[in-house]
Amino acid sequence: MKIKTKHDRRVRIQLRQRKRIAGSAERPRLSVFRSVAHVYAQVIDDLNGTTLVSASSVEPALKGAFATEARGGNLKGAEAIGRAIAERSIEKGITRVVFDRSGFLYHGRIRAVADAARKAGLEF
């Protein structure tokens, strides 16, 4: 696969990571995706191919709960998504996950989601 764009590079890194990262029923995968304006997080059981829990900055329930300066495209919005995914996971009985950064650098909004999820009680 020839790398022509930033997206191609990210997909190549993502595929390389996914060879080593797999979610199971006991320890599902916490996958984070970021676009320019939004952040999405899912807890996935790869053995069954099901999404167990999800949270995103697009959801009306979370949009209304954001603080005034928080939105999907900034750090405070990413922290809110991290807290929400952790709370929803713990409600379902999931406390340990494998973190999947989806080819993005562990920096900025991706790191904010991870740190907020850890503070809220998820282990990874």
N, C-alpha and C positions, 0 to 999 in steps of 0.2 A: 504494500500500500504506500503510495507516494504521498508525502506530506506537502500539500499546496497551500493550505489555509490553517488558521488557528484551530478551527473546528476539527480538521483532519488530525492534527496533533493531539487534541484532547481525546478523540475517539481511540486513537492508537494507544495512548496511555491507559485509557479506561479498559480496553481489551486486555492489555498486559496485566492490569490489576485483577481483573475478574478471573484470570486463570488461577489465582491464588486465594481469592476471597469467595466464600460461598456461605449462604445463610441456611441454617437448619431450623427445625422446630424448637430446639432447646436454645439456640443462639442465632436468631435471625439477623439479616443484614440491614443496617440503617443506611439507605442510599440518599444522598443529597444532590440536588440539581439546582443550579442557579441560572437565571436568565438576567437580562439587564434590569428588568423591573421587578422580578419576583424570585422567591426561593421556595422550593418544594422538597419535602422529605417523606420517605416511605420506609416502613419496616417490612421486609420481604422474607418469606420462607421460600428459598430456592428449590428445595426438594419437592414441594407440592406446587410451586409456581403461583403462590398467592400473596397478595398484599394484605398484611395483617392490620396495619395502622398507617394512616397518612395525615399529613398536615401541609398546608401551603398558604402563602400570603394572598392567594386569590379567593380563598373561602370567605364568604360574608361574615361568618361567625368570628373568625380571627381578625378580619379587617376592622370590625367594630371594636374589638378588644385592644387594638394597637393604641399606644400612647400617641399624642398629637404629632410628635416628630418621627414616629416609627412608621416605616412602610417596607414593602418587600425589597426595595433596592438599597437599603442601608443596613448598618450593623444592628441597630436596635430592633428592626424588623426580623432580622435573622435570629437574634436572641429569642424573640417571642416565638418563632417557629420551633426553635430547639426546645424551649420549655413546653410547648404544646405537644410536640411529638413524644417527649419523655412522659408527660402526664398521661397521655392516651395509651402509651405502651404499658405503663405500670398498672393502669386500670384493667388491661387485658392480661396481666400477669407476666409481662415480659420485663425482665430487669437487666439481662445481659444481651448485648448485641455486638455485631462486627461492623465497624465503620467503613463505609465505602464513599470516597470523595468523588467518584465518577470522573476521574481524570483531571479534576480541578486542583490547583495548588492548595495546600493546607494553609490558608491565609485568608484574612478578611472575613467575608460572610460565611465561608465554609467552616472556618475555625470558630466563629461566633456560634454557629448552630451546634457544633460539637461541644464546646465549653458549656453552653447553656443546658444541653441535654445531660451532661455529666453532673452539673450542679443540681439539676432537678431529680437525679437519682438513677440514671442509666449507667451501667458499667460497660466500658470498652477501653 
